[in-house]
Amino acid sequence: MELDVENVSFAVSDVEIIKSISLKVKEGQFVGIIGPNGCGKSTLLKNIYKVIKPTSGKIFLDDIDIVKSSAKEIAKKMGVVGQFNNSNFDFTVRDMVMMGRTPHKRMLESDTKNDIELVDNILRKVNLEHYASKHFSYLSGGEKQRVILARALAQEPQFLILDEPTNHLDIKYQIQILSLVQSLQIGTLAALHDLSIAAMYCEYLYVLKNGRILTHGKPEKLLTPSLVKEVYEVDCCIYQNNDTNNIVVAYHPALPNH
Ligand SMILES: Nc1ncnc2c1ncn2[C@@H]1O[C@H](COP(=O)(O)OP(=O)(O)OP(=O)(O)O)[C@@H](O)[C@H]1O
């Protein structure tokens, strides 16, 4: 599915947090949003996954008007891994992942053999098969993050929204989870903090600053030391690793009184 965001703004008490943002995620593309803390990444994503409503603008997933459609209708197509995933209820890991099937069910419909097999399969993919009967609230941050991704995958989404999905993950799971998402070959829009990781997985990047799109492009062209300086106020060098071909961003430490 293709995401089309057109001139979306969102304001709270007349203060515009995101300003006339337009972006596209084409069929099967993995697109990243980067930018400093507080620039509006989560606010933009929340508009797209319907937690908040844009003050103006249009959001379409293929021909589905996200602003006008019901949350259940959207959940059949779009999986979401949000930033804060604390649950006040003491569900098991299996229960949490099974919740991903809800949009595809009628009220009070019980779990089918297919649902159970699907959930088992996804738990294996995120290395949580031995955690199925553990309580979600007792898990570590990284384990919780993998459960939330597993729940989104159980929705069998045709589009994914990820808000800093690798937040709590060690490097093995960062790579495992993003590779897993990449292998799905569905449209994905992800807010990411780590620029080297963003360059490794994203085909296209949008840079947000002060609630606006500052620039956008393919990582290998877009990411330059001057852009990083402008956006993050940090000096860096950027090179392509000969062994992996990955683009690597290496930061200079800040000098005292800098
Ligand atoms: N409902 C709200 N009311 C008032 N201010 C808000 C609201 N939601 C977000 N903001 C403000 O809007 C700005 C953008 O927040 P947002 O969470 O979108 O940033 P972000 O780019 O995701 O940041 P981070 O990288 O730190 O997660 C912040 O300054 C935040 O305090």
The ligand as an SDF file (V2000), in Angstrom:
LIG
                    3D

 31 33  0  0  0  0  0  0  0  0999 V2000
   -0.5120   17.5290   22.9490 N   0  0  0  0  0  0  0  0  0  0  0  0
    0.5210   18.3560   22.9990 C   0  0  0  0  0  0  0  0  0  0  0  0
    0.4090   19.5420   23.6150 N   0  0  0  0  0  0  0  0  0  0  0  0
    1.4260   20.3970   23.6650 C   0  0  0  0  0  0  0  0  0  0  0  0
    2.6330   20.1740   23.1180 N   0  0  0  0  0  0  0  0  0  0  0  0
    2.8140   19.0160   22.4900 C   0  0  0  0  0  0  0  0  0  0  0  0
    1.7790   18.0340   22.3970 C   0  0  0  0  0  0  0  0  0  0  0  0
    2.2610   16.9700   21.7030 N   0  0  0  0  0  0  0  0  0  0  0  0
    3.5370   17.2710   21.3990 C   0  0  0  0  0  0  0  0  0  0  0  0
    3.8850   18.4890   21.8730 N   0  0  0  0  0  0  0  0  0  0  0  0
    5.1780   19.1670   21.7030 C   0  0  0  0  0  0  0  0  0  0  0  0
    5.4800   19.1350   20.3180 O   0  0  0  0  0  0  0  0  0  0  0  0
    6.8750   18.9470   20.1110 C   0  0  0  0  0  0  0  0  0  0  0  0
    7.0990   17.7450   19.2060 C   0  0  0  0  0  0  0  0  0  0  0  0
    6.9000   16.5540   19.9670 O   0  0  0  0  0  0  0  0  0  0  0  0
    7.1380   15.1070   19.3400 P   0  0  0  0  0  0  0  0  0  0  0  0
    6.8890   14.1180   20.4150 O   0  0  0  0  0  0  0  0  0  0  0  0
    6.3500   15.0000   18.1010 O   0  0  0  0  0  0  0  0  0  0  0  0
    8.6850   15.1770   18.9870 O   0  0  0  0  0  0  0  0  0  0  0  0
    9.6710   14.0380   18.4890 P   0  0  0  0  0  0  0  0  0  0  0  0
   10.3750   14.5930   17.2810 O   0  0  0  0  0  0  0  0  0  0  0  0
    8.9830   12.7620   18.3500 O   0  0  0  0  0  0  0  0  0  0  0  0
   10.7050   14.0100   19.7130 O   0  0  0  0  0  0  0  0  0  0  0  0
   11.5990   12.8230   20.3310 P   0  0  0  0  0  0  0  0  0  0  0  0
   12.7070   12.5820   19.3590 O   0  0  0  0  0  0  0  0  0  0  0  0
   12.1080   13.4730   21.5990 O   0  0  0  0  0  0  0  0  0  0  0  0
   10.7360   11.6380   20.5800 O   0  0  0  0  0  0  0  0  0  0  0  0
    7.4980   18.8250   21.4980 C   0  0  0  0  0  0  0  0  0  0  0  0
    8.0360   20.0690   21.8570 O   0  0  0  0  0  0  0  0  0  0  0  0
    6.3300   18.4420   22.3760 C   0  0  0  0  0  0  0  0  0  0  0  0
    6.5160   18.8910   23.6910 O   0  0  0  0  0  0  0  0  0  0  0  0
  1  2  1  0
  2  3  1  0
  2  7  2  0
  3  4  2  0
  4  5  1  0
  5  6  2  0
  6  7  1  0
  6 10  1  0
  7  8  1  0
  8  9  2  0
  9 10  1  0
 10 11  1  0
 11 12  1  0
 11 30  1  0
 12 13  1  0
 13 14  1  0
 13 28  1  0
 14 15  1  0
 15 16  1  0
 16 17  2  0
 16 18  1  0
 16 19  1  0
 19 20  1  0
 20 21  2  0
 20 22  1  0
 20 23  1  0
 23 24  1  0
 24 25  2  0
 24 26  1  0
 24 27  1  0
 28 29  1  0
 28 30  1  0
 30 31  1  0
M  END
$$$$
